[in-house]
Amino acid sequence: MMGTSQPIRFEQPRGIDVEDQVRADFYALLANLFFRAPDERLLQAIMIAPEPTSDSVLGDAMGKAWAALAAASAAVTSDAVHEEFDQLFGGVGRAQLMPYGSFYLAGFLNERPLAELRSDLARMGFSRDDATSETEDHLAALCDVMRAIILGDVASAPATLETQQQFFKKHLQPWILQCCDATINNQNSNYYKRVAVFAKSFFEIEIQAFDMQ
């Protein structure tokens, strides 16, 4: 994660639009889910959270994906999810799934896309916490950055939609749907298949919204 090995939480001294707060909450959730397996508390929170609603076709798809994720969260145990997470994203040697932008954009880890991301993050005032082993192009870290720039913090106002759009289009959009598809299609993905279906539906809405800017 960016700045800390725990999900970042900022005070919010200024008002945030409801839509942006919801977006930030979804980014925070995805940052948590792709950084580590959910514990019982998070599984229960997902299980009882209200289903997102929208009049759009994409929004309806996201609502259905959320319902499926909530149902899976009610049916699975934290031990089973931890085992699945380790099987998919951990293990000895190369993991089955590689949620890193550099892997999808360049074919290898720690390539030029990561260097460009680090340069952009430095200009935005973000730095990687040395306590975490994940690089800045990890999906969880990028979701955490999106959450942070949507909300702002005590010292900084929320980023403009143009800034959000530029960051998303450069560092997430080129590879994120492919990453979701890889998770969905992995034969060992069960709970995380539901996570990835929801994530994909959310990112598709973000892509559509930013394309309209």
HELIX and SHEET records of a PDB file:
HELIX    1   1 VAL A   18  PHE A   35  1                                  18    
HELIX    2   2 GLU A   40  ILE A   48  1                                   9    
HELIX    3   3 VAL A   57  ALA A   75  1                                  19    
HELIX    4   4 SER A   78  PHE A   89  1                                  12    
HELIX    5   5 GLY A  101  ALA A  106  1                                   6    
HELIX    6   6 ARG A  112  MET A  124  1                                  13    
HELIX    7   7 LEU A  139  LEU A  151  1                                  13    
HELIX    8   8 LEU A  161  HIS A  171  1                                  11    
HELIX    9   9 ILE A  176  ASN A  185  1                                  10    
HELIX   10  10 TYR A  191  ASP A  211  1                                  21    
END                                                                             
